[in-house]
Amino acid sequence: MSEELICITCPMGCRLTVDRQQDGSLAVTGNRCPRGIKYANEELLAPKRVVSATATIQDDGAGERALGEVSRLPVRSTAAYPKQDVPELLAAIYALRVRLPVSRGDVLIEDYKGSGVDVIATRTMK
Ligand code: SF4
């Protein structure tokens, strides 16, 4: 049975057709370059996702935030993380209590579970 995928590695967006072979390998067609084969293998055998979320800012007791002031800090992973473990990483992000000030790129979680993936701030907040 064939599976259809669109390669998102580049803007060409090739439509890939993937057939599983008896030995478990994948036969990929429709790709305009070898990166399509790599994409199909990763997506079907070991899918990963870059994680974007927001983290709670620690209340420093300095008073209420002004109307419209951002109350959560946007964050993301520095690399794609195994899709099946994303809920666990999100739970770790939601458990954070970030103290300001924070600069864009600051590491909030380093080398999560030895994966080599960090979680960083994507915004500077005073
Ligand atoms: S197969 Fe190659 S050319 Fe096609 S979308 Fe993927 S990276 Fe781009």
py3Dmol code that shows the C-alpha trace and the ligand (Angstrom):
import py3Dmol

protein = """\
ATOM      1  CA  MET A   1       0.000   0.000   0.000  1.00  0.00           C
ATOM      2  CA  SER A   2       1.290   3.447  -0.980  1.00  0.00           C
ATOM      3  CA  GLU A   3       1.354   6.512   1.180  1.00  0.00           C
ATOM      4  CA  GLU A   4       1.323  10.043  -0.157  1.00  0.00           C
ATOM      5  CA  LEU A   5       3.431  12.790   1.400  1.00  0.00           C
ATOM      6  CA  ILE A   6       4.395  16.324   0.467  1.00  0.00           C
ATOM      7  CA  CYS A   7       8.055  17.054   1.076  1.00  0.00           C
ATOM      8  CA  ILE A   8       8.365  20.294   3.037  1.00  0.00           C
ATOM      9  CA  THR A   9      12.147  20.455   2.964  1.00  0.00           C
ATOM     10  CA  CYS A  10      12.122  23.184   0.298  1.00  0.00           C
ATOM     11  CA  PRO A  11       9.503  25.337  -1.476  1.00  0.00           C
ATOM     12  CA  MET A  12       9.229  22.900  -4.409  1.00  0.00           C
ATOM     13  CA  GLY A  13       6.838  20.794  -2.314  1.00  0.00           C
ATOM     14  CA  CYS A  14       7.297  17.545  -4.231  1.00  0.00           C
ATOM     15  CA  ARG A  15       4.465  15.021  -3.953  1.00  0.00           C
ATOM     16  CA  LEU A  16       6.079  11.843  -2.715  1.00  0.00           C
ATOM     17  CA  THR A  17       4.703   8.354  -3.092  1.00  0.00           C
ATOM     18  CA  VAL A  18       6.099   5.927  -0.535  1.00  0.00           C
ATOM     19  CA  ASP A  19       5.843   2.145  -0.660  1.00  0.00           C
ATOM     20  CA  ARG A  20       6.920  -0.032   2.235  1.00  0.00           C
ATOM     21  CA  GLN A  21       9.153  -2.883   1.138  1.00  0.00           C
ATOM     22  CA  GLN A  22       9.082  -6.366   2.694  1.00  0.00           C
ATOM     23  CA  ASP A  23      12.397  -5.683   4.449  1.00  0.00           C
ATOM     24  CA  GLY A  24      10.875  -2.611   6.133  1.00  0.00           C
ATOM     25  CA  SER A  25      12.667  -0.079   3.959  1.00  0.00           C
ATOM     26  CA  LEU A  26      10.800   2.600   2.021  1.00  0.00           C
ATOM     27  CA  ALA A  27      10.742   3.064  -1.743  1.00  0.00           C
ATOM     28  CA  VAL A  28      10.223   6.754  -2.495  1.00  0.00           C
ATOM     29  CA  THR A  29       9.208   8.253  -5.841  1.00  0.00           C
ATOM     30  CA  GLY A  30       8.179  11.744  -6.890  1.00  0.00           C
ATOM     31  CA  ASN A  31      11.184  13.405  -5.241  1.00  0.00           C
ATOM     32  CA  ARG A  32      13.228  15.834  -7.316  1.00  0.00           C
ATOM     33  CA  CYS A  33      16.301  15.405  -5.129  1.00  0.00           C
ATOM     34  CA  PRO A  34      17.717  12.978  -2.519  1.00  0.00           C
ATOM     35  CA  ARG A  35      16.493  15.125   0.358  1.00  0.00           C
ATOM     36  CA  GLY A  36      12.962  13.902  -0.420  1.00  0.00           C
ATOM     37  CA  ILE A  37      14.030  10.340   0.395  1.00  0.00           C
ATOM     38  CA  LYS A  38      15.534  11.481   3.691  1.00  0.00           C
ATOM     39  CA  TYR A  39      12.368  13.460   4.505  1.00  0.00           C
ATOM     40  CA  ALA A  40      10.062  10.493   3.767  1.00  0.00           C
ATOM     41  CA  ASN A  41      12.160   8.147   5.899  1.00  0.00           C
ATOM     42  CA  GLU A  42      12.238  10.549   8.847  1.00  0.00           C
ATOM     43  CA  GLU A  43       8.553  11.396   8.576  1.00  0.00           C
ATOM     44  CA  LEU A  44       7.316   7.806   8.355  1.00  0.00           C
ATOM     45  CA  LEU A  45       9.897   5.963  10.484  1.00  0.00           C
ATOM     46  CA  ALA A  46      10.992   8.515  13.109  1.00  0.00           C
ATOM     47  CA  PRO A  47       8.966  11.736  12.840  1.00  0.00           C
ATOM     48  CA  LYS A  48      10.254  14.817  14.638  1.00  0.00           C
ATOM     49  CA  ARG A  49       8.881  18.285  15.207  1.00  0.00           C
ATOM     50  CA  VAL A  50      10.269  21.646  16.252  1.00  0.00           C
ATOM     51  CA  VAL A  51       8.286  22.626  19.343  1.00  0.00           C
ATOM     52  CA  SER A  52       6.956  26.151  19.832  1.00  0.00           C
ATOM     53  CA  ALA A  53       5.078  27.123  22.974  1.00  0.00           C
ATOM     54  CA  THR A  54       4.872  29.761  25.680  1.00  0.00           C
ATOM     55  CA  ALA A  55       6.274  29.615  29.197  1.00  0.00           C
ATOM     56  CA  THR A  56       4.940  31.130  32.394  1.00  0.00           C
ATOM     57  CA  ILE A  57       6.705  34.252  33.613  1.00  0.00           C
ATOM     58  CA  GLN A  58       7.474  34.143  37.316  1.00  0.00           C
ATOM     59  CA  ASP A  59       5.457  36.729  39.199  1.00  0.00           C
ATOM     60  CA  ASP A  60       8.012  38.875  41.030  1.00  0.00           C
ATOM     61  CA  GLY A  61       5.343  40.584  43.094  1.00  0.00           C
ATOM     62  CA  ALA A  62       6.255  43.972  41.636  1.00  0.00           C
ATOM     63  CA  GLY A  63       2.668  44.705  40.763  1.00  0.00           C
ATOM     64  CA  GLU A  64       0.167  44.036  38.079  1.00  0.00           C
ATOM     65  CA  ARG A  65       1.181  44.013  34.481  1.00  0.00           C
ATOM     66  CA  ALA A  66      -0.031  46.835  32.285  1.00  0.00           C
ATOM     67  CA  LEU A  67      -3.018  46.140  30.084  1.00  0.00           C
ATOM     68  CA  GLY A  68      -1.818  44.491  26.910  1.00  0.00           C
ATOM     69  CA  GLU A  69       1.562  43.576  28.354  1.00  0.00           C
ATOM     70  CA  VAL A  70       2.601  40.073  27.408  1.00  0.00           C
ATOM     71  CA  SER A  71       2.209  37.679  30.311  1.00  0.00           C
ATOM     72  CA  ARG A  72       3.834  34.621  28.745  1.00  0.00           C
ATOM     73  CA  LEU A  73       7.211  34.140  27.116  1.00  0.00           C
ATOM     74  CA  PRO A  74       7.349  32.570  23.641  1.00  0.00           C
ATOM     75  CA  VAL A  75       9.860  29.721  23.431  1.00  0.00           C
ATOM     76  CA  ARG A  76      10.919  27.040  20.950  1.00  0.00           C
ATOM     77  CA  SER A  77      13.158  24.018  20.727  1.00  0.00           C
ATOM     78  CA  THR A  78      16.507  24.510  19.001  1.00  0.00           C
ATOM     79  CA  ALA A  79      15.959  21.413  16.847  1.00  0.00           C
ATOM     80  CA  ALA A  80      13.261  18.932  15.933  1.00  0.00           C
ATOM     81  CA  TYR A  81      12.318  16.538  18.746  1.00  0.00           C
ATOM     82  CA  PRO A  82      10.805  13.032  18.424  1.00  0.00           C
ATOM     83  CA  LYS A  83       7.100  13.545  17.781  1.00  0.00           C
ATOM     84  CA  GLN A  84       5.906  10.885  20.212  1.00  0.00           C
ATOM     85  CA  ASP A  85       7.793  12.599  23.065  1.00  0.00           C
ATOM     86  CA  VAL A  86       6.612  16.146  22.286  1.00  0.00           C
ATOM     87  CA  PRO A  87       3.861  16.084  25.004  1.00  0.00           C
ATOM     88  CA  GLU A  88       6.550  15.335  27.615  1.00  0.00           C
ATOM     89  CA  LEU A  89       8.700  18.229  26.401  1.00  0.00           C
ATOM     90  CA  LEU A  90       5.652  20.520  26.422  1.00  0.00           C
ATOM     91  CA  ALA A  91       4.949  19.505  30.038  1.00  0.00           C
ATOM     92  CA  ALA A  92       8.521  20.503  30.962  1.00  0.00           C
ATOM     93  CA  ILE A  93       8.039  23.856  29.212  1.00  0.00           C
ATOM     94  CA  TYR A  94       4.719  24.476  30.977  1.00  0.00           C
ATOM     95  CA  ALA A  95       6.357  23.677  34.334  1.00  0.00           C
ATOM     96  CA  LEU A  96       8.913  26.467  33.810  1.00  0.00           C
ATOM     97  CA  ARG A  97       8.698  29.659  35.851  1.00  0.00           C
ATOM     98  CA  VAL A  98      10.868  32.147  33.986  1.00  0.00           C
ATOM     99  CA  ARG A  99      12.322  35.135  35.792  1.00  0.00           C
ATOM    100  CA  LEU A 100      12.728  38.346  33.804  1.00  0.00           C
ATOM    101  CA  PRO A 101      14.706  39.883  32.256  1.00  0.00           C
ATOM    102  CA  VAL A 102      15.179  37.395  29.438  1.00  0.00           C
ATOM    103  CA  SER A 103      17.008  37.914  26.155  1.00  0.00           C
ATOM    104  CA  ARG A 104      16.059  36.274  22.880  1.00  0.00           C
ATOM    105  CA  GLY A 105      18.135  33.105  22.566  1.00  0.00           C
ATOM    106  CA  ASP A 106      18.564  32.542  26.308  1.00  0.00           C
ATOM    107  CA  VAL A 107      18.580  28.822  27.101  1.00  0.00           C
ATOM    108  CA  LEU A 108      15.706  27.927  29.447  1.00  0.00           C
ATOM    109  CA  ILE A 109      16.076  24.137  29.280  1.00  0.00           C
ATOM    110  CA  GLU A 110      19.486  22.773  28.320  1.00  0.00           C
ATOM    111  CA  ASP A 111      20.010  19.425  26.556  1.00  0.00           C
ATOM    112  CA  TYR A 112      16.557  18.100  27.439  1.00  0.00           C
ATOM    113  CA  LYS A 113      16.939  14.473  28.589  1.00  0.00           C
ATOM    114  CA  GLY A 114      20.312  14.253  26.861  1.00  0.00           C
ATOM    115  CA  SER A 115      18.720  14.814  23.439  1.00  0.00           C
ATOM    116  CA  GLY A 116      20.983  17.706  22.522  1.00  0.00           C
ATOM    117  CA  VAL A 117      17.842  19.819  22.129  1.00  0.00           C
ATOM    118  CA  ASP A 118      17.589  23.046  24.117  1.00  0.00           C
ATOM    119  CA  VAL A 119      14.540  25.212  24.719  1.00  0.00           C
ATOM    120  CA  ILE A 120      15.247  28.894  24.167  1.00  0.00           C
ATOM    121  CA  ALA A 121      13.416  32.192  24.523  1.00  0.00           C
ATOM    122  CA  THR A 122      12.344  33.660  21.201  1.00  0.00           C
ATOM    123  CA  ARG A 123      11.709  37.130  22.558  1.00  0.00           C
ATOM    124  CA  THR A 124      13.540  39.643  24.719  1.00  0.00           C
ATOM    125  CA  MET A 125      11.499  40.754  27.712  1.00  0.00           C
ATOM    126  CA  LYS A 126      12.567  43.252  30.362  1.00  0.00           C
TER     127      LYS A 126
END
"""
ligand_1 = """\
8
SF4
S 12.318 16.345 -2.820
Fe 13.975 17.859 -2.976
S 13.204 19.358 -4.467
Fe 11.429 18.171 -3.780
S 10.555 19.379 -2.058
Fe 11.970 17.842 -1.186
S 13.912 18.940 -0.985
Fe 12.643 20.114 -2.414
"""
view = py3Dmol.view(width=600, height=400)
view.addModel(protein, "pdb")
view.setStyle({"model": 0}, {"cartoon": {"style": "trace"}})
view.addModel(ligand_1, "xyz")
view.setStyle({"model": 1}, {"stick": {}})
view.zoomTo()
view.show()
